[in-house]
Amino acid sequence: MARRIHSFTDPLPSALYWDASFIVNFAYEAAKYFQECADFLARLDKTPVISYVSTLAMDEACFSSPGMHTTWPLCVITALTVLLPWMLIS
């Protein structure tokens, strides 16, 4: 069976799914893993990897995560700014 969890330094798959924790960590500068996720996002931006995200993951990231409920408009704007290019390409 294929691995479901990978390191940010592993070779990139042809497609991947962004869960809510990844979205929170790149969209919220105070998040514990902000830098790691921001660096990985920059890495993804330079590749042809297809990224998938669900509306449920966006909802969970923006409304259920500690600290995000007070900054949810910024979260939504940041996440959509980053996600929109992948959503349009796919």
C-alpha positions as a printed NumPy array, in Angstrom:
array([[  0.   ,   0.   ,   0.   ],
       [  1.235,   3.492,  -0.836],
       [  2.214,   5.783,   2.017],
       [ -0.422,   8.345,   2.937],
       [  1.862,  10.693,   4.847],
       [  5.112,  12.057,   3.455],
       [  7.877,  14.354,   4.574],
       [  8.174,  17.79 ,   2.997],
       [ 11.569,  16.693,   1.675],
       [ 10.351,  13.457,   0.024],
       [ 10.19 ,  13.29 ,  -3.773],
       [  6.927,  14.885,  -4.874],
       [  4.043,  12.717,  -6.047],
       [  2.177,  13.539,  -9.244],
       [ -0.836,  14.693,  -7.188],
       [ -1.571,  15.446,  -3.545],
       [ -4.381,  16.562,  -1.254],
       [ -4.075,  19.575,   1.034],
       [ -5.652,  18.932,   4.403],
       [ -6.829,  21.655,   6.774],
       [ -3.695,  21.554,   8.907],
       [ -1.5  ,  22.339,   5.887],
       [ -3.768,  25.231,   4.899],
       [ -3.721,  26.666,   8.425],
       [  0.036,  26.351,   8.663],
       [  0.792,  28.228,   5.444],
       [ -1.997,  30.827,   5.813],
       [ -1.463,  31.76 ,   9.465],
       [  1.98 ,  33.184,  10.246],
       [  1.679,  32.374,  13.949],
       [  1.048,  28.679,  13.187],
       [  3.541,  26.195,  14.597],
       [  4.691,  24.929,  11.181],
       [  4.253,  28.1  ,   9.144],
       [  7.777,  28.218,   7.72 ],
       [  7.894,  24.525,   6.794],
       [  4.52 ,  24.758,   5.04 ],
       [  5.332,  28.053,   3.333],
       [  8.599,  26.561,   2.039],
       [  6.777,  23.458,   0.796],
       [  4.17 ,  25.624,  -0.907],
       [  6.957,  27.523,  -2.678],
       [  8.424,  24.17 ,  -3.725],
       [  5.044,  23.048,  -5.091],
       [  4.693,  26.287,  -7.006],
       [  7.744,  25.352,  -9.09 ],
       [  6.438,  21.91 , -10.111],
       [  3.644,  20.372, -12.181],
       [  2.191,  18.579,  -9.123],
       [ -1.608,  18.624,  -9.12 ],
       [ -2.93 ,  19.8  ,  -5.745],
       [ -6.425,  18.991,  -4.51 ],
       [ -8.348,  20.632,  -1.688],
       [-11.951,  20.267,  -0.602],
       [-14.385,  22.929,   0.516],
       [-14.647,  20.991,   3.775],
       [-10.901,  21.392,   4.345],
       [-11.214,  25.137,   3.699],
       [-14.131,  25.351,   6.128],
       [-12.25 ,  23.382,   8.768],
       [ -9.119,  25.49 ,   8.317],
       [-10.881,  28.834,   8.516],
       [-13.495,  28.196,  11.174],
       [-12.311,  25.344,  13.401],
       [ -8.63 ,  25.974,  13.966],
       [ -7.361,  27.657,  17.14 ],
       [ -6.491,  31.268,  16.468],
       [ -8.018,  31.275,  12.998],
       [-11.541,  32.228,  14.067],
       [-10.368,  35.737,  14.894],
       [ -8.584,  36.148,  11.566],
       [-10.817,  34.053,   9.289],
       [-11.26 ,  36.779,   6.622],
       [ -7.478,  36.964,   6.258],
       [ -7.282,  33.175,   6.219],
       [ -9.87 ,  32.918,   3.457],
       [ -8.211,  35.616,   1.36 ],
       [ -4.739,  34.135,   1.826],
       [ -5.822,  30.562,   1.203],
       [ -7.857,  31.415,  -1.878],
       [ -5.074,  33.57 ,  -3.282],
       [ -2.774,  30.585,  -3.047],
       [ -5.365,  27.953,  -4.001],
       [ -7.003,  29.731,  -6.92 ],
       [ -4.208,  29.109,  -9.434],
       [ -4.307,  25.361,  -8.678],
       [ -8.096,  25.285,  -8.799],
       [ -8.133,  26.99 , -12.203],
       [ -5.437,  24.747, -13.673],
       [ -6.978,  21.455, -12.536]])
